C-alpha cells in the first residue's frame, strides 16, 4: 500500500499541473471508486464539473484538492469542499494529454489549465480499494485556520507536518500500552507510516517491533521518531518505493527506494549492519522484518 512518501510524490507531481486548472468534464467508469463519496456518480460529476482546483494538500496517506468556483479562485473559502483521493492498495493518479488513455481507468477528469492547456487526469486502480470523493472541509482542532476534509479529520498529523507536536506524540506513545510497531501503524497517533517504513525505521533505531511502548525509553523514542523522518526523507528523494507497476508517480514512473531497503523484504539476507540473517515474522496479517541481533526485544 502506498505510504506517506508515495502519496507526497504524487501530490508534488500534481501541484504545478493541477493548481488553477478547471474540471472541464468528468467521467466515472466504475462507481466502486466512489465508495467514500456520499451520493451517486451523477452527484459527483455535477459537483466537480466546472470547479477549479487549488494547491493539492496531504495528510498521511490522504490527498485532497481544494475546490473553488472557476471564477472565484482567488476568493475560495478554506473551509469549502475538496476532491479527496485515497490510493488504497493500487490506486494511481496519472497526468496525461487528452489523447492518452490508461487501462483500468476508473475516473477521468478533463482539465483546462490557463498555462498548460488541455490535460487529462486519470484515476487508475487495479484492485479498486482506492477512491475519490467530494467532501466538506473542517477546521483542524490544533490550527483552526487550517482545514482538512471531514473524512481526514480523525487522522493524526504526520511527522513531516510543520505542526506535528513531538512532545504530544512522545507522551501518547508512552501511554499507549501496546507494542511499538502497532503504535507506528496507528493513524490516529501518527499518520503516513505503513509496514515498509515502520520496519525500516525500527531497524535504524535498533528497536524490536514487538517491544511494549511503555518500556521504550524517552531517548529511544526520540531516536525512533527521528529515524521515521529520516527514512521518509530518503524515500522522498528516491521517488518512493516501487516493487511493481502498481505504484507510479503522476508521469507513470516508478520510485527507486526499494533498492535502498535494509530489512523490509530482505528475509534470509545479511543485515547490512551486523551480518546476521534478517528474519520475517507474521504480524497483523502481514509481516515484520527485523534483525534478531540488532533489534533485540528489551
NORURFEN-V539507 format. One record per residue. RES is the residue in one letter. BURIAL is I if it has 16 or more other C-alpha atoms within 10 Angstrom, else O. D_FIRST is the distance of its C-alpha to the first C-alpha in whole Angstrom. Layout:
res = {RES;RES}
burial = {BURIAL;BURIAL}
d_first = {D_FIRST;D_FIRST}
This chain:
res = {X;X;X;X;X;X;X;X;X;X;X;X;X;X;X;X;X;X;X;X;X;X;X;X;X;X;X;X;X;X;X;X;X;X;X;X;X;X;X;X;X;X;X;X;X;X;X;X;X;X;X;X;X;X;X;X;X;X;X;X;X;X;X;X;X;X;X;X;X;X;X;X;X;X;X;X;X;X;X;X;X;X;X;X;X;X;X;X;X;X;X;X;X;X;X;X;X;X;X;X;X;X;X;X;X;X;X;X;X;X;X;X;X;X;X;X;X;X;X;X;X;X;X;X;X;X;X;X;X;X;X;X;X;X;X;X;X;X;X;X;X;X;X;X;X;X;X;X;X;X;X;X;X;X;X;X;X;X;X;X;X;X;X;X;X;X;X;X;X;X;X;X;X;X;X;X;X;X;X;X;X;X;X;X;X;X;X;X;X;X;X;X;X;X;X;X;X;X;X;X;X;X;X;X;X;X;X;X;X;X;X;X;X;X;X;X;X;X;X;X;X;X;X;X;X;X;X;X;X;X;X;X;X;X;X;X;X;X;X;X;X;X;X;X;X;X;X;X;X;X;X;X;X;X;X;X;X;X;X;X;X;X;X;X;X;X;X;X;X;X;X;X;X;X;X;X;X;X;X;X;X;X;X;X;X;X;X;X;X;X;X;X;X;X;X;X;X;X}
burial = {I;I;I;I;I;I;I;I;I;I;I;I;I;I;I;O;I;I;I;I;I;I;I;I;I;I;I;I;O;O;O;I;I;I;O;I;I;O;O;O;I;O;O;I;I;O;O;I;I;I;I;I;I;I;I;I;I;I;I;I;I;I;I;I;I;I;I;I;I;I;O;O;I;O;O;I;O;I;I;I;I;I;I;I;I;I;I;I;I;I;I;I;I;I;I;I;O;O;O;O;O;O;O;O;I;I;I;I;I;I;I;I;I;O;O;O;O;I;I;I;I;I;I;I;I;O;O;I;O;I;I;I;I;I;I;I;I;I;I;I;O;O;O;O;O;O;I;I;I;I;I;I;I;O;I;I;I;I;I;I;O;O;O;O;O;O;O;O;I;I;O;O;I;I;O;I;O;O;I;I;I;I;I;I;I;O;I;O;I;I;I;I;I;I;I;I;I;I;I;I;I;I;I;I;I;I;I;I;I;I;I;I;I;O;O;I;O;O;O;O;I;I;I;I;I;I;I;I;I;I;I;I;O;O;I;I;O;I;I;I;I;I;O;O;O;I;I;I;I;I;O;O;O;I;I;I;I;I;O;O;I;I;I;I;I;I;I;O;O;I;I;O;O;O;O;O;I;I;I;I;O;O;O;O;O;O;I;I;I;I;I;I;I;I;I;O;O;O}
d_first = {0;4;6;10;11;9;10;14;14;14;16;19;19;20;22;25;25;24;26;29;29;30;28;31;29;26;26;23;23;21;21;18;16;19;18;18;21;24;26;27;26;29;29;26;27;31;29;27;30;32;30;29;26;26;24;20;19;16;16;12;9;12;14;18;21;24;27;30;33;34;37;36;33;35;36;33;32;30;29;29;26;23;21;17;14;11;8;6;4;7;9;11;14;17;21;23;27;29;29;26;24;20;20;18;18;18;20;22;24;27;28;31;31;34;34;31;33;31;27;25;21;19;16;15;12;12;11;12;10;10;14;16;19;22;23;26;25;27;28;26;28;29;29;31;31;27;26;22;21;22;19;18;21;20;17;18;19;17;19;19;21;24;25;23;26;26;29;27;24;26;28;26;24;27;28;25;26;23;22;20;16;16;18;15;12;15;14;18;19;17;14;11;11;8;9;9;11;13;14;15;17;19;20;21;23;24;23;22;19;22;24;25;25;29;30;28;30;30;30;27;25;26;25;22;21;23;20;17;19;20;17;15;18;18;15;16;19;17;15;12;10;10;11;12;12;9;8;12;14;16;19;17;17;14;14;16;14;13;17;18;16;18;17;14;14;18;19;23;23;26;24;25;27;29;29;28;26;22;21;18;19;17;16;14;14;12;13;15;16;20;23;26;28;27;25;27;27;30}
